[in-house]
Amino acid sequence: MEMHQVRYFLALCEERNFTRAAKRCGVAQPSLTNAIKRLEQKLGGQLFHRGRGNIELSELGRVVKPYLKQLDQCAHETKRKATDFTSLNLELKSHRAMEAPMRKSLYLVAIIAIAVLSLAFIGKSKILSTENSLPQSSVTSSIDDLQRSIDMKALPVHEIKDAI
């Protein structure tokens, strides 16, 4: 059993006319008729009673119709879920691609901060070694003041973790 046969069956159930059902499905009438015949062979009996201009579901057709309808609904739901998943996946990839420049900027800020701290420490160390006028606690407090002046709360947490 193929999905197009299920769609054709359901269209024929509603239209009760091979020509209209074929048009609705976007196929030629002989293609629809042949697909219905193959479905009937697969299921082991006639699905429709064909009269002059009058098509009615057979007993077998009435029995299998709810199952074929459910199968069609499941196929549509599966396709919708797959589309949603694919769209979400593309959205996440796009979001990650946009995060990359932000992450690079954060790395640059971190490198600059380290450089500034290093220069400040080296500068204070040189002053200590040449002048010996600043006590050790003054250098430590200057570095502590510099670290406090960097507003770590303003940086996104996940980016700080990624940078480490």
N, C-alpha and C positions, 0 to 999 in steps of 0.2 A: 504494500500500500504506500502510495506517495502523497506528499502534502498537497500537490496540485489537484489530485483526484478528490481529496477531502474538500478542498475549496470549491471545486466544480459541483460536487454533490450538494453542498450546502447552498450554493447559488441556485441550483436547479430546484431544490426544495422550496426556496422562496419565490422564484420566478415562475415555476411550473411550465416552463417553456424553454426548449433547448436553444433556440436562437437568442432569446433575451439573456439567458444565463451565460451563453458564450460571449455575448457582447459585454456583459457586466464583468466577466473575467478577463476580457481583453484577448480572447482567442477565437479562432474560426470554429463554427458550429461542428464540423466533422471531428476536430480535435477534442472538443468537449465530449461528444458522443462516444468516441473511441476510448477516452479516459474512463468514462462511466462504465462502459462495457468491460474494460479490464478490471475495474474495481468490483463489479458484480461477479466476475470470474474468481477473483481473489477471495471474495466473501461467500461464494458458493450459492448465489441465487440472485434473482432480479430485485433491484432496489426500487424500481418504479414500474407502474402499470402505464403503458403507453397507449393512449387512445387517440382518436382524431382530434387534435388540438387540445387534448385533455391529458395531463400527466399527473398521476397521483402516486404517493408513496405506497409501496407494497408493505406487507407485514414485516418483512426483513428490514426494509428501509426505516420503518417506525422504530424497530428495535435498536438499530445501530445509530440512528440519528443523534441521540444525546451523547453517545460516546465520541462520534466524529466531531460534534460541535465542541465538546470538551477538549479534544485533541487539537482542534483549530485554535481555541482560546489559549491553551497552553503554549502552542507555537508562537502566537502573538505576544504573550507575556514573556516568553523566553527571549524573543527578539528585543522587546522593550528593555528588559533587564540588562541584556548584553549592550545595548546602545547606551543606557545610563552608566553602566560600568566603564565602557570605553570613553564616554564623555568625561566622567569623573577622573579617570586615569590620565587623560590628556590634560585636564585642568590642573591636576597635581603636578604633572611634569612641567607644565607652563609656569606654575607657581614656584617650583624648585628652580627653574631656569632664571626666574626673576630674582630669587633669593641670592643667587651666586654673586652678582655685583655687590649686594649688601654685605655678604660675608667677606668679600675681598676688601671692602671699605673698612669693616671692623678689624680685619687683620692689620690693615695699614694704620689704623688708629692705635691698635695695641702695640705695634712696632714703634710708632712715634712716641707713645707713652713710655715704653721701655727705654728708648733712646734718651728721652728727656730725663727720666729718673737716673739713668746711668751717668749722663752728663752732670746732673745736679750732684750726684754722689761723688763723681770724680772731682768736680770743681770744689766741693766741700772738703774732700780729702786733701787736695793740693793746698787749699788754704790752711788746713790743719797742719800739714807737714811743713809748710814754709813759715807760717806766722805763729803757729801753736797758740793762737789767741782764742780760738773757739773751742769750747768744751765738747766732748763726744756726744753728750745729750742734745746739744744744739743741732748737730748734724742729723741725728736720729729724728728729732722732732721736725726738722725741715723736710725730711723725706716723708714722715708721717703726714705732715700738712699737705704736701704735694699729692700723696695718695688720696687723702680725704677730699681734695679739690676735684678729683675726677669723680664725676657723678655716675657710679656704677649702676644705680637704680634706673637711670635713663636708658641704659643699654638693654636690649631684649635678652632675657635669660637664656633662651635656646641658642642664641647666637654666641653668647659668652661660653656656654658649654661646648659648642661646636669649635670655637676658637682654641679651646684648651685641648 
